[in-house]
């Protein structure tokens, strides 16, 4: 029997407040569960606007502890209700002055499995993230979930191949990449980089982008979220570039082993020759 996982992602428009944003994602998750989804992931800092378009101290108010903050606790209840694994990107406060761009991973029974903290933090016009976030310091975890081994890489991380590779070496079968990227900045890279990463590392990737414009800047988030296979092929259609959308796709995890036997990239790695890659 094929090892098929029904996976979901949500690309969403900002509602104007956290309560309605979280409630909207809960309804998307319930609909995904009705469609048979076993795992779902949300976009970068899903319960807030993309406030990094500006540098203002008022936006630290979006931060909360992980896992003991209200959003992650609520998502644990949702996981228990729906029986789905949930990837939950939020603005994390660890302690005063220690803030991270984080994604919690919750198992299908509501268990908090752990978190990934974004490693690469941009600081360019419209993406002033260094103002808010410290670089991630929690490594490259891959989580053993009810549906398989899941990793997370967040938005700007996707431009750096090293993390994709480390997630593969750590055993990822599916990597969620929650993002907030705008049309003028990187649209032509969006359908290039993640498929290339899926091929190079021979696993599935879920690429999630926000959609629409928000009140803190003129970034035009262009959606077009998708799942891509270890062969670099889109699984079903790419989502809309203008509208909110729930995407549910069947991922055949047996393809991972098939591709790894055929292309053998992990066999032919040369870590003994890569010392220069980690020199500052």
C-alpha atoms as an extended CHARMM CRD file, in Angstrom:
* protein
*
       280  EXT
         1         1  UNK       CA              0.0000000000        0.0000000000        0.0000000000  PROA      1               0.0000000000
         2         2  UNK       CA              1.2870000000        3.4490000000       -0.9160000000  PROA      2               0.0000000000
         3         3  UNK       CA              2.3690000000        5.6660000000        1.9710000000  PROA      3               0.0000000000
         4         4  UNK       CA              0.1380000000        8.6280000000        1.0700000000  PROA      4               0.0000000000
         5         5  UNK       CA             -0.1910000000       11.6120000000        3.4040000000  PROA      5               0.0000000000
         6         6  UNK       CA             -3.0000000000       14.1050000000        2.7770000000  PROA      6               0.0000000000
         7         7  UNK       CA             -1.4670000000       17.4920000000        3.5840000000  PROA      7               0.0000000000
         8         8  UNK       CA             -2.9050000000       21.0030000000        3.7030000000  PROA      8               0.0000000000
         9         9  UNK       CA             -1.7400000000       24.5990000000        3.8130000000  PROA      9               0.0000000000
        10        10  UNK       CA             -3.5020000000       27.9500000000        4.1290000000  PROA      10              0.0000000000
        11        11  UNK       CA             -2.6690000000       31.2330000000        2.4070000000  PROA      11              0.0000000000
        12        12  UNK       CA             -4.7120000000       33.9430000000        4.0820000000  PROA      12              0.0000000000
        13        13  UNK       CA             -5.5600000000       37.6340000000        3.9960000000  PROA      13              0.0000000000
        14        14  UNK       CA             -5.1690000000       39.6650000000        7.1870000000  PROA      14              0.0000000000
        15        15  UNK       CA             -8.4790000000       40.2450000000        8.9800000000  PROA      15              0.0000000000
        16        16  UNK       CA             -7.4720000000       43.2090000000       11.1450000000  PROA      16              0.0000000000
        17        17  UNK       CA             -7.1890000000       41.5120000000       14.5420000000  PROA      17              0.0000000000
        18        18  UNK       CA             -5.7190000000       38.3850000000       16.0980000000  PROA      18              0.0000000000
        19        19  UNK       CA             -8.9530000000       36.8480000000       17.3470000000  PROA      19              0.0000000000
        20        20  UNK       CA            -10.6500000000       36.7780000000       13.9610000000  PROA      20              0.0000000000
        21        21  UNK       CA             -7.4230000000       35.7060000000       12.2330000000  PROA      21              0.0000000000
        22        22  UNK       CA             -7.0180000000       32.7100000000       14.5140000000  PROA      22              0.0000000000
        23        23  UNK       CA            -10.7140000000       31.8600000000       14.2200000000  PROA      23              0.0000000000
        24        24  UNK       CA            -10.4730000000       31.9420000000       10.4360000000  PROA      24              0.0000000000
        25        25  UNK       CA             -7.5470000000       29.5250000000       10.4680000000  PROA      25              0.0000000000
        26        26  UNK       CA             -9.4350000000       27.2290000000       12.8060000000  PROA      26              0.0000000000
        27        27  UNK       CA            -12.2530000000       27.0450000000       10.2760000000  PROA      27              0.0000000000
        28        28  UNK       CA             -9.7990000000       26.3510000000        7.4570000000  PROA      28              0.0000000000
        29        29  UNK       CA             -8.2990000000       23.5610000000        9.5590000000  PROA      29              0.0000000000
        30        30  UNK       CA            -11.7090000000       22.0520000000       10.2500000000  PROA      30              0.0000000000
        31        31  UNK       CA            -12.4980000000       22.1270000000        6.5410000000  PROA      31              0.0000000000
        32        32  UNK       CA             -9.1510000000       20.4910000000        5.7620000000  PROA      32              0.0000000000
        33        33  UNK       CA             -9.9650000000       17.7740000000        8.2990000000  PROA      33              0.0000000000
        34        34  UNK       CA            -13.3460000000       17.2600000000        6.6360000000  PROA      34              0.0000000000
        35        35  UNK       CA            -11.4320000000       16.7060000000        3.3940000000  PROA      35              0.0000000000
        36        36  UNK       CA             -9.3000000000       14.0840000000        5.1050000000  PROA      36              0.0000000000
        37        37  UNK       CA             -6.1460000000       16.1350000000        5.7110000000  PROA      37              0.0000000000
        38        38  UNK       CA             -3.7240000000       14.7330000000        8.2730000000  PROA      38              0.0000000000
        39        39  UNK       CA             -1.3590000000       17.7080000000        8.5540000000  PROA      39              0.0000000000
        40        40  UNK       CA             -1.7450000000       21.4510000000        7.9750000000  PROA      40              0.0000000000
        41        41  UNK       CA              0.5650000000       24.4620000000        8.0460000000  PROA      41              0.0000000000
        42        42  UNK       CA             -0.0930000000       28.2110000000        8.2700000000  PROA      42              0.0000000000
        43        43  UNK       CA              1.7870000000       31.2510000000        6.9250000000  PROA      43              0.0000000000
        44        44  UNK       CA              4.5700000000       33.1970000000        8.6360000000  PROA      44              0.0000000000
        45        45  UNK       CA              3.4190000000       34.8740000000       11.8980000000  PROA      45              0.0000000000
        46        46  UNK       CA             -0.0590000000       33.6980000000       10.9290000000  PROA      46              0.0000000000
        47        47  UNK       CA             -2.0020000000       35.3300000000       13.7960000000  PROA      47              0.0000000000
        48        48  UNK       CA             -0.7030000000       38.8670000000       13.1350000000  PROA      48              0.0000000000
        49        49  UNK       CA             -0.1820000000       41.2720000000       10.2590000000  PROA      49              0.0000000000
        50        50  UNK       CA              3.2400000000       41.3270000000        8.6370000000  PROA      50              0.0000000000
        51        51  UNK       CA              4.2960000000       44.2020000000       10.9010000000  PROA      51              0.0000000000
        52        52  UNK       CA              7.9440000000       44.0280000000        9.7620000000  PROA      52              0.0000000000
        53        53  UNK       CA              7.1080000000       46.4820000000        6.9750000000  PROA      53              0.0000000000
        54        54  UNK       CA              7.7570000000       49.1200000000        9.6600000000  PROA      54              0.0000000000
        55        55  UNK       CA             10.0580000000       49.4580000000       12.6720000000  PROA      55              0.0000000000
        56        56  UNK       CA              7.8610000000       50.4640000000       15.5840000000  PROA      56              0.0000000000
        57        57  UNK       CA              8.0180000000       49.2510000000       19.2020000000  PROA      57              0.0000000000
        58        58  UNK       CA              4.2240000000       48.9090000000       19.3650000000  PROA      58              0.0000000000
        59        59  UNK       CA              4.5020000000       45.6910000000       17.3500000000  PROA      59              0.0000000000
        60        60  UNK       CA              6.2340000000       43.7870000000       20.1180000000  PROA      60              0.0000000000
        61        61  UNK       CA              2.6900000000       43.3780000000       21.4240000000  PROA      61              0.0000000000
        62        62  UNK       CA              2.1440000000       40.5350000000       18.9400000000  PROA      62              0.0000000000
        63        63  UNK       CA              4.7370000000       38.3620000000       20.6940000000  PROA      63              0.0000000000
        64        64  UNK       CA              3.7940000000       35.4990000000       23.0270000000  PROA      64              0.0000000000
        65        65  UNK       CA              5.5180000000       32.5390000000       24.6840000000  PROA      65              0.0000000000
        66        66  UNK       CA              5.8870000000       29.2130000000       22.8870000000  PROA      66              0.0000000000
        67        67  UNK       CA              4.4210000000       26.8030000000       23.8570000000  PROA      67              0.0000000000
        68        68  UNK       CA              2.7030000000       28.4580000000       26.8280000000  PROA      68              0.0000000000
        69        69  UNK       CA              1.0920000000       31.3680000000       24.9850000000  PROA      69              0.0000000000
        70        70  UNK       CA             -2.5870000000       31.5740000000       24.0840000000  PROA      70              0.0000000000
        71        71  UNK       CA             -2.2420000000       30.8470000000       20.3650000000  PROA      71              0.0000000000
        72        72  UNK       CA             -0.1980000000       27.6630000000       20.6460000000  PROA      72              0.0000000000
        73        73  UNK       CA             -2.4550000000       26.3780000000       23.4340000000  PROA      73              0.0000000000
        74        74  UNK       CA             -5.4770000000       27.0530000000       21.2410000000  PROA      74              0.0000000000
        75        75  UNK       CA             -3.8180000000       25.2250000000       18.3400000000  PROA      75              0.0000000000
        76        76  UNK       CA             -3.1570000000       22.2550000000       20.6160000000  PROA      76              0.0000000000
        77        77  UNK       CA             -6.8890000000       22.0800000000       21.2690000000  PROA      77              0.0000000000
        78        78  UNK       CA             -7.5320000000       22.3310000000       17.5380000000  PROA      78              0.0000000000
        79        79  UNK       CA             -5.1230000000       19.4790000000       16.8460000000  PROA      79              0.0000000000
        80        80  UNK       CA             -6.9380000000       17.2960000000       19.3840000000  PROA      80              0.0000000000
        81        81  UNK       CA            -10.2790000000       18.2390000000       17.8610000000  PROA      81              0.0000000000
        82        82  UNK       CA             -9.3020000000       17.5750000000       14.2450000000  PROA      82              0.0000000000
        83        83  UNK       CA             -6.7180000000       14.8240000000       14.6900000000  PROA      83              0.0000000000
        84        84  UNK       CA             -4.2660000000       16.7480000000       12.4930000000  PROA      84              0.0000000000
        85        85  UNK       CA             -0.6170000000       17.6860000000       12.8870000000  PROA      85              0.0000000000
        86        86  UNK       CA             -0.4010000000       21.5190000000       12.8370000000  PROA      86              0.0000000000
        87        87  UNK       CA              2.5480000000       23.8090000000       11.9970000000  PROA      87              0.0000000000
        88        88  UNK       CA              1.9640000000       27.1210000000       13.8100000000  PROA      88              0.0000000000
        89        89  UNK       CA              4.1970000000       30.1360000000       12.9560000000  PROA      89              0.0000000000
        90        90  UNK       CA              4.1000000000       32.9220000000       15.5680000000  PROA      90              0.0000000000
        91        91  UNK       CA              6.1560000000       35.8080000000       17.0190000000  PROA      91              0.0000000000
        92        92  UNK       CA              7.8080000000       34.3010000000       20.0940000000  PROA      92              0.0000000000
        93        93  UNK       CA              9.0030000000       36.0120000000       23.2660000000  PROA      93              0.0000000000
        94        94  UNK       CA             11.3470000000       33.8190000000       25.2900000000  PROA      94              0.0000000000
        95        95  UNK       CA             12.1120000000       36.4810000000       27.9160000000  PROA      95              0.0000000000
        96        96  UNK       CA             12.4030000000       40.2510000000       27.9660000000  PROA      96              0.0000000000
        97        97  UNK       CA             14.5340000000       41.3020000000       24.9980000000  PROA      97              0.0000000000
        98        98  UNK       CA             14.6390000000       37.7940000000       23.4690000000  PROA      98              0.0000000000
        99        99  UNK       CA             12.2770000000       37.5650000000       20.4880000000  PROA      99              0.0000000000
       100       100  UNK       CA             12.2000000000       35.0170000000       17.6700000000  PROA      100             0.0000000000
       101       101  UNK       CA             10.3310000000       34.2790000000       14.4480000000  PROA      101             0.0000000000
       102       102  UNK       CA              9.1540000000       30.8040000000       15.4000000000  PROA      102             0.0000000000
       103       103  UNK       CA              7.0130000000       27.8970000000       14.2790000000  PROA      103             0.0000000000
       104       104  UNK       CA              5.5690000000       25.4400000000       16.7970000000  PROA      104             0.0000000000
       105       105  UNK       CA              4.8880000000       21.8810000000       15.6500000000  PROA      105             0.0000000000
       106       106  UNK       CA              1.9280000000       20.1470000000       17.3010000000  PROA      106             0.0000000000
       107       107  UNK       CA              1.1720000000       16.4550000000       16.9020000000  PROA      107             0.0000000000
       108       108  UNK       CA             -2.2390000000       15.0520000000       15.9560000000  PROA      108             0.0000000000
       109       109  UNK       CA             -3.0900000000       14.3700000000       19.6220000000  PROA      109             0.0000000000
       110       110  UNK       CA             -2.3080000000       17.9560000000       20.6570000000  PROA      110             0.0000000000
       111       111  UNK       CA              1.1860000000       17.2460000000       21.9800000000  PROA      111             0.0000000000
       112       112  UNK       CA              3.6430000000       20.1140000000       21.5730000000  PROA      112             0.0000000000
       113       113  UNK       CA              6.6000000000       18.4630000000       19.8190000000  PROA      113             0.0000000000
       114       114  UNK       CA              8.9190000000       21.4510000000       19.6720000000  PROA      114             0.0000000000
       115       115  UNK       CA              9.7170000000       24.5780000000       17.6890000000  PROA      115             0.0000000000
       116       116  UNK       CA             11.8750000000       25.9090000000       14.9060000000  PROA      116             0.0000000000
       117       117  UNK       CA             13.3210000000       29.4300000000       15.1050000000  PROA      117             0.0000000000
       118       118  UNK       CA             14.1090000000       31.2480000000       11.8760000000  PROA      118             0.0000000000
       119       119  UNK       CA             17.8650000000       31.3800000000       11.3370000000  PROA      119             0.0000000000
       120       120  UNK       CA             18.2850000000       33.9970000000        8.6100000000  PROA      120             0.0000000000
       121       121  UNK       CA             16.8280000000       37.4140000000        9.4510000000  PROA      121             0.0000000000
       122       122  UNK       CA             16.4410000000       40.0060000000        6.6600000000  PROA      122             0.0000000000
       123       123  UNK       CA             16.8380000000       43.7530000000        7.1030000000  PROA      123             0.0000000000
       124       124  UNK       CA             15.8020000000       45.4220000000        3.8560000000  PROA      124             0.0000000000
       125       125  UNK       CA             13.0440000000       47.8460000000        2.8540000000  PROA      125             0.0000000000
       126       126  UNK       CA              9.6480000000       46.3950000000        3.7560000000  PROA      126             0.0000000000
       127       127  UNK       CA             11.2250000000       43.4880000000        5.6510000000  PROA      127             0.0000000000
       128       128  UNK       CA             12.7860000000       45.0910000000        8.7460000000  PROA      128             0.0000000000
       129       129  UNK       CA             13.0030000000       41.8520000000       10.7070000000  PROA      129             0.0000000000
       130       130  UNK       CA             16.2560000000       42.4550000000       12.5880000000  PROA      130             0.0000000000
       131       131  UNK       CA             14.4080000000       45.1780000000       14.4760000000  PROA      131             0.0000000000
       132       132  UNK       CA             12.2100000000       42.4770000000       16.0350000000  PROA      132             0.0000000000
       133       133  UNK       CA             13.8620000000       39.0590000000       15.8680000000  PROA      133             0.0000000000
       134       134  UNK       CA             17.0600000000       37.4500000000       17.1100000000  PROA      134             0.0000000000
       135       135  UNK       CA             18.5380000000       34.7890000000       14.7830000000  PROA      135             0.0000000000
       136       136  UNK       CA             17.3180000000       31.3000000000       15.5550000000  PROA      136             0.0000000000
       137       137  UNK       CA             19.3810000000       29.2460000000       17.9840000000  PROA      137             0.0000000000
       138       138  UNK       CA             17.4240000000       25.9810000000       18.1690000000  PROA      138             0.0000000000
       139       139  UNK       CA             19.1150000000       24.1030000000       15.3280000000  PROA      139             0.0000000000
       140       140  UNK       CA             17.3490000000       22.2670000000       12.5210000000  PROA      140             0.0000000000
       141       141  UNK       CA             14.8450000000       20.0020000000       14.2700000000  PROA      141             0.0000000000
       142       142  UNK       CA             12.8490000000       17.3940000000       12.3980000000  PROA      142             0.0000000000
       143       143  UNK       CA              9.7850000000       16.2300000000       14.2890000000  PROA      143             0.0000000000
       144       144  UNK       CA              8.4490000000       12.6880000000       14.4530000000  PROA      144             0.0000000000
       145       145  UNK       CA              4.7300000000       13.2300000000       13.9440000000  PROA      145             0.0000000000
       146       146  UNK       CA              1.7110000000       11.0230000000       13.4100000000  PROA      146             0.0000000000
       147       147  UNK       CA              2.1600000000       11.4230000000        9.6330000000  PROA      147             0.0000000000
       148       148  UNK       CA              5.9340000000       11.2840000000        9.2860000000  PROA      148             0.0000000000
       149       149  UNK       CA              9.0490000000       13.3810000000        9.8070000000  PROA      149             0.0000000000
       150       150  UNK       CA              8.3360000000       17.0970000000        9.3810000000  PROA      150             0.0000000000
       151       151  UNK       CA             10.7220000000       20.0430000000        9.3440000000  PROA      151             0.0000000000
       152       152  UNK       CA             10.2350000000       23.8140000000        9.0730000000  PROA      152             0.0000000000
       153       153  UNK       CA             12.1960000000       26.5360000000        7.2610000000  PROA      153             0.0000000000
       154       154  UNK       CA             10.7800000000       30.0900000000        7.4430000000  PROA      154             0.0000000000
       155       155  UNK       CA             10.5200000000       32.5980000000        4.5610000000  PROA      155             0.0000000000
       156       156  UNK       CA             13.9440000000       34.2660000000        4.0140000000  PROA      156             0.0000000000
       157       157  UNK       CA             15.6110000000       31.0250000000        5.1220000000  PROA      157             0.0000000000
       158       158  UNK       CA             14.6510000000       29.5500000000        1.7530000000  PROA      158             0.0000000000
       159       159  UNK       CA             17.4130000000       31.5150000000        0.0000000000  PROA      159             0.0000000000
       160       160  UNK       CA             20.0680000000       29.5890000000        1.9600000000  PROA      160             0.0000000000
       161       161  UNK       CA             20.6590000000       25.9870000000        0.8030000000  PROA      161             0.0000000000
       162       162  UNK       CA             22.4940000000       24.9010000000        3.9390000000  PROA      162             0.0000000000
       163       163  UNK       CA             19.3970000000       24.6620000000        6.1080000000  PROA      163             0.0000000000
       164       164  UNK       CA             17.4340000000       22.7550000000        3.4930000000  PROA      164             0.0000000000
       165       165  UNK       CA             20.2680000000       20.2340000000        3.3900000000  PROA      165             0.0000000000
       166       166  UNK       CA             20.5100000000       19.9270000000        7.1770000000  PROA      166             0.0000000000
       167       167  UNK       CA             16.7840000000       19.2040000000        7.3880000000  PROA      167             0.0000000000
       168       168  UNK       CA             17.2760000000       16.4570000000        4.8210000000  PROA      168             0.0000000000
       169       169  UNK       CA             20.2210000000       15.0140000000        6.7180000000  PROA      169             0.0000000000
       170       170  UNK       CA             18.0590000000       15.0530000000        9.8450000000  PROA      170             0.0000000000
       171       171  UNK       CA             15.4760000000       12.9000000000        8.0780000000  PROA      171             0.0000000000
       172       172  UNK       CA             12.7550000000       15.2930000000        6.8960000000  PROA      172             0.0000000000
       173       173  UNK       CA             10.1150000000       13.8900000000        4.5690000000  PROA      173             0.0000000000
       174       174  UNK       CA              8.0870000000       17.1100000000        4.3490000000  PROA      174             0.0000000000
       175       175  UNK       CA              9.3220000000       20.6440000000        5.0400000000  PROA      175             0.0000000000
       176       176  UNK       CA              6.8620000000       23.5010000000        5.5640000000  PROA      176             0.0000000000
       177       177  UNK       CA              8.1500000000       26.9110000000        4.4610000000  PROA      177             0.0000000000
       178       178  UNK       CA              5.7570000000       29.5640000000        5.8480000000  PROA      178             0.0000000000
       179       179  UNK       CA              6.4680000000       32.9230000000        4.2430000000  PROA      179             0.0000000000
       180       180  UNK       CA              5.4780000000       36.5480000000        3.6780000000  PROA      180             0.0000000000
       181       181  UNK       CA              6.9940000000       37.6410000000        0.3890000000  PROA      181             0.0000000000
       182       182  UNK       CA              5.9050000000       40.4310000000       -1.9250000000  PROA      182             0.0000000000
       183       183  UNK       CA              5.3090000000       40.5610000000       -5.6590000000  PROA      183             0.0000000000
       184       184  UNK       CA              7.9350000000       43.1220000000       -6.6140000000  PROA      184             0.0000000000
       185       185  UNK       CA             10.7480000000       41.6350000000       -4.5640000000  PROA      185             0.0000000000
       186       186  UNK       CA             11.0000000000       37.9490000000       -5.3260000000  PROA      186             0.0000000000
       187       187  UNK       CA              8.0340000000       36.6120000000       -7.2720000000  PROA      187             0.0000000000
       188       188  UNK       CA             10.1890000000       35.1450000000      -10.0270000000  PROA      188             0.0000000000
       189       189  UNK       CA             12.1710000000       33.1650000000       -7.4250000000  PROA      189             0.0000000000
       190       190  UNK       CA              9.1050000000       31.7410000000       -5.6900000000  PROA      190             0.0000000000
       191       191  UNK       CA              8.4700000000       28.8720000000       -8.0870000000  PROA      191             0.0000000000
       192       192  UNK       CA             12.1960000000       28.2640000000       -8.5950000000  PROA      192             0.0000000000
       193       193  UNK       CA             13.8670000000       27.9820000000       -5.2000000000  PROA      193             0.0000000000
       194       194  UNK       CA             11.5800000000       25.5950000000       -3.3080000000  PROA      194             0.0000000000
       195       195  UNK       CA             11.2570000000       23.0970000000       -6.1880000000  PROA      195             0.0000000000
       196       196  UNK       CA             15.0420000000       23.1780000000       -6.5250000000  PROA      196             0.0000000000
       197       197  UNK       CA             15.4020000000       22.5580000000       -2.7790000000  PROA      197             0.0000000000
       198       198  UNK       CA             12.9270000000       19.6760000000       -2.9800000000  PROA      198             0.0000000000
       199       199  UNK       CA             14.9890000000       18.1000000000       -5.7600000000  PROA      199             0.0000000000
       200       200  UNK       CA             18.3910000000       18.6950000000       -4.1760000000  PROA      200             0.0000000000
       201       201  UNK       CA             17.2840000000       17.2720000000       -0.8330000000  PROA      201             0.0000000000
       202       202  UNK       CA             14.7580000000       14.7140000000       -2.0880000000  PROA      202             0.0000000000
       203       203  UNK       CA             11.7380000000       15.4750000000        0.0610000000  PROA      203             0.0000000000
       204       204  UNK       CA              8.3850000000       17.2620000000       -0.2420000000  PROA      204             0.0000000000
       205       205  UNK       CA              8.1130000000       21.0150000000        0.3710000000  PROA      205             0.0000000000
       206       206  UNK       CA              5.0120000000       23.0150000000        1.3180000000  PROA      206             0.0000000000
       207       207  UNK       CA              5.5690000000       26.6340000000        0.2180000000  PROA      207             0.0000000000
       208       208  UNK       CA              3.1180000000       29.0470000000        1.8760000000  PROA      208             0.0000000000
       209       209  UNK       CA              2.8080000000       32.7640000000        1.1440000000  PROA      209             0.0000000000
       210       210  UNK       CA              0.4630000000       35.4430000000        2.4450000000  PROA      210             0.0000000000
       211       211  UNK       CA             -1.9250000000       37.0770000000        0.0050000000  PROA      211             0.0000000000
       212       212  UNK       CA             -3.0890000000       40.6850000000       -0.3520000000  PROA      212             0.0000000000
       213       213  UNK       CA             -1.9440000000       44.0360000000        1.0580000000  PROA      213             0.0000000000
       214       214  UNK       CA             -1.9730000000       45.0490000000        4.7180000000  PROA      214             0.0000000000
       215       215  UNK       CA             -2.1050000000       48.3190000000        6.6060000000  PROA      215             0.0000000000
       216       216  UNK       CA              1.5580000000       48.6410000000        7.6110000000  PROA      216             0.0000000000
       217       217  UNK       CA              3.0630000000       49.0100000000        4.1370000000  PROA      217             0.0000000000
       218       218  UNK       CA              2.6890000000       48.5270000000        0.4080000000  PROA      218             0.0000000000
       219       219  UNK       CA              4.0090000000       44.9620000000        0.1590000000  PROA      219             0.0000000000
       220       220  UNK       CA              1.7760000000       43.0140000000       -2.2220000000  PROA      220             0.0000000000
       221       221  UNK       CA              1.7900000000       39.4440000000       -0.9470000000  PROA      221             0.0000000000
       222       222  UNK       CA              1.1220000000       37.2490000000       -3.9470000000  PROA      222             0.0000000000
       223       223  UNK       CA              0.0370000000       33.8870000000       -2.5580000000  PROA      223             0.0000000000
       224       224  UNK       CA              0.6800000000       31.1540000000       -5.1840000000  PROA      224             0.0000000000
       225       225  UNK       CA              1.2760000000       28.6280000000       -2.4020000000  PROA      225             0.0000000000
       226       226  UNK       CA              1.9140000000       25.0320000000       -3.3920000000  PROA      226             0.0000000000
       227       227  UNK       CA              3.2170000000       21.5770000000       -2.5760000000  PROA      227             0.0000000000
       228       228  UNK       CA              6.1810000000       20.2940000000       -4.5790000000  PROA      228             0.0000000000
       229       229  UNK       CA              7.4980000000       16.7360000000       -4.8360000000  PROA      229             0.0000000000
       230       230  UNK       CA             11.0560000000       15.3590000000       -4.5250000000  PROA      230             0.0000000000
       231       231  UNK       CA             11.1100000000       15.4020000000       -8.3320000000  PROA      231             0.0000000000
       232       232  UNK       CA             10.4940000000       19.1680000000       -8.3170000000  PROA      232             0.0000000000
       233       233  UNK       CA              6.9670000000       18.8090000000       -9.6900000000  PROA      233             0.0000000000
       234       234  UNK       CA              3.9880000000       20.7170000000       -8.3390000000  PROA      234             0.0000000000
       235       235  UNK       CA              1.4600000000       18.4520000000       -6.6430000000  PROA      235             0.0000000000
       236       236  UNK       CA             -1.7700000000       19.7150000000       -8.1490000000  PROA      236             0.0000000000
       237       237  UNK       CA             -2.2950000000       23.3580000000       -9.0550000000  PROA      237             0.0000000000
       238       238  UNK       CA             -0.5300000000       26.3540000000       -7.5430000000  PROA      238             0.0000000000
       239       239  UNK       CA             -2.8820000000       28.5380000000       -5.4650000000  PROA      239             0.0000000000
       240       240  UNK       CA             -4.2780000000       31.9150000000       -6.5200000000  PROA      240             0.0000000000
       241       241  UNK       CA             -2.0440000000       34.9990000000       -6.5500000000  PROA      241             0.0000000000
       242       242  UNK       CA             -4.8490000000       37.2570000000       -5.2970000000  PROA      242             0.0000000000
       243       243  UNK       CA             -7.2490000000       35.2380000000       -3.1470000000  PROA      243             0.0000000000
       244       244  UNK       CA             -7.2280000000       33.3850000000        0.1390000000  PROA      244             0.0000000000
       245       245  UNK       CA             -7.1160000000       29.6330000000       -0.3420000000  PROA      245             0.0000000000
       246       246  UNK       CA             -6.9860000000       26.3120000000        1.4530000000  PROA      246             0.0000000000
       247       247  UNK       CA             -4.8360000000       23.8240000000       -0.4790000000  PROA      247             0.0000000000
       248       248  UNK       CA             -5.1840000000       20.0740000000        0.1940000000  PROA      248             0.0000000000
       249       249  UNK       CA             -2.9940000000       17.5740000000       -1.6580000000  PROA      249             0.0000000000
       250       250  UNK       CA             -2.0490000000       13.8860000000       -1.4610000000  PROA      250             0.0000000000
       251       251  UNK       CA              1.7040000000       13.3560000000       -1.0320000000  PROA      251             0.0000000000
       252       252  UNK       CA              3.0980000000        9.8960000000       -1.7940000000  PROA      252             0.0000000000
       253       253  UNK       CA              5.9490000000        9.5390000000        0.6970000000  PROA      253             0.0000000000
       254       254  UNK       CA              7.0920000000        6.3580000000       -1.0830000000  PROA      254             0.0000000000
       255       255  UNK       CA              8.3520000000        8.6760000000       -3.8260000000  PROA      255             0.0000000000
       256       256  UNK       CA             11.0690000000        9.9140000000       -1.4570000000  PROA      256             0.0000000000
       257       257  UNK       CA             12.8000000000        6.5450000000       -1.2960000000  PROA      257             0.0000000000
       258       258  UNK       CA             12.2510000000        5.9720000000       -5.0090000000  PROA      258             0.0000000000
       259       259  UNK       CA             13.9630000000        9.2520000000       -5.8910000000  PROA      259             0.0000000000
       260       260  UNK       CA             16.7930000000        8.7110000000       -3.4040000000  PROA      260             0.0000000000
       261       261  UNK       CA             17.5600000000        5.3410000000       -4.9510000000  PROA      261             0.0000000000
       262       262  UNK       CA             17.3540000000        6.7110000000       -8.4940000000  PROA      262             0.0000000000
       263       263  UNK       CA             19.2980000000        9.9490000000       -8.0790000000  PROA      263             0.0000000000
       264       264  UNK       CA             21.4580000000        8.9890000000       -5.0620000000  PROA      264             0.0000000000
       265       265  UNK       CA             22.3780000000       12.5460000000       -4.1200000000  PROA      265             0.0000000000
       266       266  UNK       CA             22.9360000000       11.6480000000       -0.4730000000  PROA      266             0.0000000000
       267       267  UNK       CA             25.2610000000        8.8130000000       -1.4510000000  PROA      267             0.0000000000
       268       268  UNK       CA             27.3920000000       11.1280000000       -3.5600000000  PROA      268             0.0000000000
       269       269  UNK       CA             27.7480000000       13.9990000000       -1.1060000000  PROA      269             0.0000000000
       270       270  UNK       CA             31.3320000000       15.0400000000       -0.2730000000  PROA      270             0.0000000000
       271       271  UNK       CA             31.2560000000       16.5360000000        3.2250000000  PROA      271             0.0000000000
       272       272  UNK       CA             35.0160000000       15.9280000000        3.4480000000  PROA      272             0.0000000000
       273       273  UNK       CA             35.4340000000       18.5510000000        0.7040000000  PROA      273             0.0000000000
       274       274  UNK       CA             33.0660000000       21.1870000000        2.0680000000  PROA      274             0.0000000000
       275       275  UNK       CA             35.1290000000       22.7890000000        4.8390000000  PROA      275             0.0000000000
       276       276  UNK       CA             35.2470000000       26.1290000000        3.0700000000  PROA      276             0.0000000000
       277       277  UNK       CA             31.4730000000       26.4550000000        3.1450000000  PROA      277             0.0000000000
       278       278  UNK       CA             31.4560000000       27.1710000000        6.8700000000  PROA      278             0.0000000000
       279       279  UNK       CA             34.3700000000       29.6020000000        7.0160000000  PROA      279             0.0000000000
       280       280  UNK       CA             33.2480000000       33.1540000000        7.8800000000  PROA      280             0.0000000000
